[in-house]
Amino acid sequence: MSMVRYFATKAAMKFHDFFSKENGEVNIVAIVVLIGIAVLLAIVFRGAITNLLNSLFGTIENNAQNAIN
């Protein structure tokens, strides 16, 4: 029975350590900043991105129609 108690205590310690340590907070802030920059760029260049995607899908559609014919 002492082995079960040992593993239960060890698991409880690991669980507590997982939720109490804050080693990854800098990475989370960096990821949020990068996502914010990507969203801002998408908003600024929304028209250019829309035109590019319309052109690409139009080319794909034309090529698909030519392949079918």
Backbone as a printed PyTorch tensor [residue, N CA C, xyz], in Angstrom:
tensor([[[  0.8210,  -1.2000,   0.0000],
         [  0.0000,   0.0000,   0.0000],
         [  0.8610,   1.2590,   0.0000]],

        [[  2.0820,   1.1650,   0.4720],
         [  2.9410,   2.3400,   0.5150],
         [  3.3500,   2.7840,  -0.8890]],

        [[  3.4360,   1.8470,  -1.8580],
         [  3.7580,   2.2150,  -3.2380],
         [  2.6390,   3.0530,  -3.8480]],

        [[  1.4060,   2.6910,  -3.5700],
         [  0.2690,   3.4440,  -4.0850],
         [  0.2830,   4.8510,  -3.5050]],

        [[  0.5510,   4.9510,  -2.2140],
         [  0.6100,   6.2620,  -1.5630],
         [  1.7600,   7.0900,  -2.1370]],

        [[  2.8920,   6.4470,  -2.4110],
         [  4.0510,   7.1340,  -2.9830],
         [  3.6960,   7.7210,  -4.3570]],

        [[  3.0830,   6.9110,  -5.2190],
         [  2.7300,   7.3860,  -6.5520],
         [  1.6320,   8.4460,  -6.4960]],

        [[  0.7050,   8.3250,  -5.5690],
         [ -0.3500,   9.3310,  -5.4260],
         [  0.2500,  10.6670,  -4.9830]],

        [[  1.1920,  10.6170,  -4.0520],
         [  1.8590,  11.8330,  -3.5920],
         [  2.6770,  12.4620,  -4.7160]],

        [[  3.3870,  11.6190,  -5.4490],
         [  4.1970,  12.1000,  -6.5640],
         [  3.3050,  12.7570,  -7.6340]],

        [[  2.1780,  12.1470,  -7.9590],
         [  1.2440,  12.7000,  -8.9380],
         [  0.6700,  14.0300,  -8.4480]],

        [[  0.3410,  14.1170,  -7.1710],
         [ -0.1910,  15.3610,  -6.6140],
         [  0.8510,  16.4750,  -6.6920]],

        [[  2.1050,  16.1460,  -6.4460],
         [  3.1750,  17.1400,  -6.5310],
         [  3.3550,  17.6260,  -7.9720]],

        [[  3.3250,  16.6990,  -8.9270],
         [  3.4510,  17.0700, -10.3380],
         [  2.2830,  17.9610, -10.7640]],

        [[  1.0750,  17.6160, -10.3260],
         [ -0.1180,  18.3960, -10.6390],
         [  0.0210,  19.8130, -10.0880]],

        [[  0.4690,  19.9290,  -8.8590],
         [  0.6430,  21.2380,  -8.2310],
         [  1.7210,  22.0480,  -8.9510]],

        [[  2.8350,  21.4180,  -9.2980],
         [  3.9110,  22.1060, -10.0090],
         [  3.4530,  22.5980, -11.3780]],

        [[  2.6610,  21.7950, -12.0640],
         [  2.1900,  22.1570, -13.4040],
         [  1.3770,  23.4450, -13.3690]],

        [[  0.5240,  23.6030, -12.3740],
         [ -0.3390,  24.7700, -12.3130],
         [  0.2680,  25.9460, -11.5510]],

        [[  1.3670,  25.7580, -10.8520],
         [  1.9390,  26.8530, -10.0840],
         [  3.1360,  27.5030, -10.7530]],

        [[  3.8410,  26.8060, -11.6320],
         [  5.0000,  27.3910, -12.3030],
         [  4.5470,  28.2490, -13.4680]],

        [[  5.2450,  29.3670, -13.6800],
         [  4.8850,  30.3070, -14.7360],
         [  6.0580,  30.5170, -15.6810]],

        [[  6.6620,  29.4620, -16.1500],
         [  7.8260,  29.5720, -17.0170],
         [  7.4860,  30.0520, -18.4070]],

        [[  6.2840,  29.8130, -18.8980],
         [  5.9440,  30.1050, -20.2770],
         [  5.2620,  31.4330, -20.5080]],

        [[  5.2040,  32.3180, -19.5290],
         [  4.4430,  33.5450, -19.6870],
         [  5.0370,  34.4780, -20.7330]],

        [[  6.3380,  34.5100, -20.9010],
         [  6.9600,  35.3770, -21.8960],
         [  6.6080,  34.8980, -23.2960]],

        [[  6.5850,  33.6080, -23.5090],
         [  6.2270,  33.0700, -24.8150],
         [  4.7850,  33.3990, -25.1700]],

        [[  3.9030,  33.3620, -24.2070],
         [  2.5000,  33.6640, -24.4580],
         [  2.3390,  35.1210, -24.8690]],

        [[  3.0560,  36.0230, -24.1940],
         [  2.9880,  37.4420, -24.5440],
         [  3.5080,  37.6610, -25.9590]],

        [[  4.6030,  37.0010, -26.3180],
         [  5.1650,  37.1430, -27.6630],
         [  4.1860,  36.6380, -28.7170]],

        [[  3.5310,  35.5300, -28.4480],
         [  2.5630,  34.9770, -29.3990],
         [  1.3800,  35.9220, -29.5720]],

        [[  0.8960,  36.4910, -28.4830],
         [ -0.2350,  37.4310, -28.5670],
         [  0.1530,  38.6610, -29.3640]],

        [[  1.3710,  39.1720, -29.1600],
         [  1.8300,  40.3420, -29.9110],
         [  1.9290,  40.0150, -31.3970]],

        [[  2.4700,  38.8540, -31.7380],
         [  2.5850,  38.4600, -33.1420],
         [  1.2170,  38.2900, -33.8010]],

        [[  0.2670,  37.7090, -33.0830],
         [ -1.0910,  37.5690, -33.6190],
         [ -1.7110,  38.9460, -33.8370]],

        [[ -1.4810,  39.8610, -32.9060],
         [ -1.9940,  41.2210, -33.0530],
         [ -1.4160,  41.9230, -34.2720]],

        [[ -0.1230,  41.7480, -34.5090],
         [  0.5140,  42.3410, -35.6860],
         [ -0.0650,  41.7420, -36.9640]],

        [[ -0.2630,  40.4220, -36.9790],
         [ -0.8240,  39.7680, -38.1680],
         [ -2.2400,  40.2740, -38.4520]],

        [[ -3.0430,  40.4410, -37.4170],
         [ -4.4100,  40.9440, -37.6010],
         [ -4.3800,  42.3890, -38.1000]],

        [[ -3.4980,  43.1930, -37.5480],
         [ -3.3800,  44.5850, -37.9780],
         [ -2.9650,  44.6730, -39.4410]],

        [[ -1.9920,  43.8590, -39.8590],
         [ -1.5720,  43.8520, -41.2600],
         [ -2.6990,  43.3820, -42.1760]],

        [[ -3.4690,  42.4050, -41.7300],
         [ -4.5930,  41.9180, -42.5350],
         [ -5.6460,  43.0110, -42.7010]],

        [[ -5.8560,  43.8020, -41.6640],
         [ -6.8390,  44.8890, -41.7600],
         [ -6.3350,  45.9870, -42.6910]],

        [[ -5.0480,  46.3230, -42.5650],
         [ -4.4870,  47.3990, -43.3830],
         [ -4.4820,  47.0200, -44.8620]],

        [[ -4.0960,  45.7690, -45.1600],
         [ -3.9810,  45.3360, -46.5470],
         [ -5.1690,  44.4820, -46.9970]],

        [[ -6.3260,  44.7150, -46.4170],
         [ -7.5070,  43.9150, -46.7100],
         [ -7.8790,  43.9530, -48.1910]],

        [[ -7.8410,  45.1250, -48.7920],
         [ -8.2000,  45.2540, -50.2010],
         [ -7.2390,  44.5050, -51.1100]],

        [[ -5.9530,  44.6320, -50.8450],
         [ -4.9510,  43.9470, -51.6670],
         [ -5.0640,  42.4320, -51.5180]],

        [[ -5.3110,  41.9800, -50.2930],
         [ -5.4510,  40.5390, -50.0500],
         [ -6.6910,  40.0020, -50.7670]],

        [[ -7.7790,  40.7640, -50.7200],
         [ -9.0120,  40.3440, -51.4000],
         [ -8.7960,  40.2460, -52.9050]],

        [[ -8.1360,  41.2490, -53.4710],
         [ -7.8590,  41.2190, -54.9120],
         [ -6.9690,  40.0410, -55.2820]],

        [[ -5.9530,  39.7810, -54.4840],
         [ -5.0520,  38.6590, -54.7460],
         [ -5.7980,  37.3360, -54.7070]],

        [[ -6.6320,  37.1420, -53.6920],
         [ -7.3740,  35.8820, -53.5740],
         [ -8.3820,  35.7230, -54.7100]],

        [[ -9.0560,  36.8110, -55.0920],
         [ -9.9960,  36.7340, -56.2170],
         [ -9.2680,  36.3590, -57.5000]],

        [[ -8.1020,  36.9450, -57.7050],
         [ -7.3170,  36.6290, -58.8970],
         [ -6.8650,  35.1640, -58.8920]],

        [[ -6.3890,  34.7030, -57.7570],
         [ -5.9360,  33.3110, -57.6550],
         [ -7.0770,  32.3280, -57.8890]],

        [[ -8.2130,  32.5660, -57.2580],
         [ -9.3370,  31.6450, -57.4250],
         [ -9.9120,  31.7160, -58.8390]],

        [[ -9.8640,  32.9030, -59.4530],
         [-10.3080,  33.0160, -60.8370],
         [ -9.4190,  32.2130, -61.7780]],

        [[ -8.1030,  32.2790, -61.5420],
         [ -7.1670,  31.5010, -62.3520],
         [ -7.3830,  30.0070, -62.1590]],

        [[ -7.5890,  29.6060, -60.9410],
         [ -7.8350,  28.1840, -60.6550],
         [ -9.1140,  27.7260, -61.3430]],

        [[-10.1460,  28.5390, -61.2590],
         [-11.4220,  28.1790, -61.8930],
         [-11.2880,  28.0840, -63.4040]],

        [[-10.5820,  29.0380, -64.0190],
         [-10.3760,  28.9980, -65.4720],
         [ -9.5760,  27.7680, -65.8850]],

        [[ -8.5230,  27.4510, -65.1310],
         [ -7.7190,  26.2680, -65.4440],
         [ -8.5330,  24.9900, -65.2780]],

        [[ -9.3960,  24.9660, -64.2820],
         [-10.2400,  23.7730, -64.0720],
         [-11.2280,  23.6290, -65.2220]],

        [[-11.8050,  24.7360, -65.6680],
         [-12.7420,  24.6960, -66.7970],
         [-12.0340,  24.2400, -68.0710]],

        [[-10.8020,  24.7300, -68.2940],
         [-10.0300,  24.3300, -69.4660],
         [ -9.6670,  22.8430, -69.3900]],

        [[ -9.3870,  22.3440, -68.2100],
         [ -9.0400,  20.9300, -68.0660],
         [-10.2550,  20.0470, -68.3300]],

        [[-11.4280,  20.5200, -67.9360],
         [-12.6500,  19.7410, -68.1620],
         [-12.9930,  19.7170, -69.6400]],

        [[-12.8200,  20.8480, -70.3290],
         [-13.1480,  20.9290, -71.7600],
         [-12.0520,  20.2340, -72.5120]]])
